[in-house]
């Protein structure tokens, strides 16, 4: 197995977190009372319970570097994630940033920011 890193993200409810990410094509590979792992292809997200998290105060984030950013963004929209600037979950559409990266932003139901970055 190649070296890898996986983000550890908060979840107020594993049931709600899993339901949200299943809409985006993730599948459960592990879950017990205190930890959950969801994967989609080479993407792997690990979650720990943090039931008292206030999404509006969350400072958790990670980057997902994607081979097909447009398809992932389309899947987010098909899942009903709104393109809005308030609330969560929400999606900010793809734009090219100052570094020349195509990047979109997804905020999950727990307020975690996922930077969606197109691989070169």
N, C-alpha and C positions, 0 to 999 in steps of 0.2 A: 504494500500500500504506500502511495506517495504521502509525503508530509502534508498536513492540512491543519487548518485552524477552524474552529466553529464558534460562532458567537453564542454567548449565553444571555438570554433575554428574559425579561419578566413576563409573568402571566398572572392575571388576577383570578383566572379560572381556566384550567386545562381544557375543559369541555368547550368553552367559548373560543379559546385560542385555536384549538384543533379544528373546530368547525370553520373558522375564518380561513385558515391556511389550506384546508382541504379544497375550498373553492378556487384556490390558486394552483392546484395540482400537487400539493405536498401530500405525503403519506406518512403515517406514524411508523417509526421503526422501534420506538421504546417509550414506555410510559409506566411509571409507578406513582406512589403517593406524593413524591417530591420532585420528580424530574420527568421531562418529556423531550423526545427527539423526533423532529419531523424532517423529511428529506424530499427533494425533488431533483432527480438526476444527480449531479455532483454537488448540489446545494444541500447544506445541512444546518438546521437551526435547532439549538437546544434551549429549553425553557425551564425556569425554576418558578415556584409559586411565590407570589408577592401580592397577597389578597388585598392589602391596604393601599396599594399603589393608586395614586390619583393621576389619570392619564394626562391631564393638563400640566402636571408638574414633572412628567417623565423627562429624563435626560439620557435615556438609553437609545443607542443607535448602532447600526452596522451597515456595511456595504455588501450588496450582491452584485457581482460582476458577471454579466450575462452575455452569452453568445448571440442571443436574439432578443434584444430589449423591446423592439416593437411588439413581438408576440406576447411577451410577459405583460406589457402595459395593456394590450388588448384583452388579455385574460382577466386582468384586474377590473377593467371596465365592464366586461361581460359578467363578472361576479357581482356587479352592482356597486362597486366602490366609487363614491362620487368624486368628481373633479371639482373640488371646492377648497377654500382657504381656511375654513373653520371646522371644528369637530373632528371626530375620528370614528371609524377609519376614513381616510381620504387619500386622494391621489393628486399629485401635481404633475402635469404632463411633461414629456421629454423636451428638453432644451439643450442647446450646446452651451457649455460653460466657458469661462475665460481661458481654461487650459485646453480647450478643444474637445472635451469629453461630452458625449451625449449622455445625459443623466435625467432621470425622473425621480420623484420622491413619493414614497408610500408611507403613510402613518397607520399603524395597525390599531386595533381596538384598545390596546393598552397604552397607546401614546408613543410606542417605539417608532423611531424614524429609520426606515430602510432606504438607503440610497441605491437606486437601480442604475447601474453603470454599464454601458455597452462596451464589451471587449473589443479591442482593436482587431 
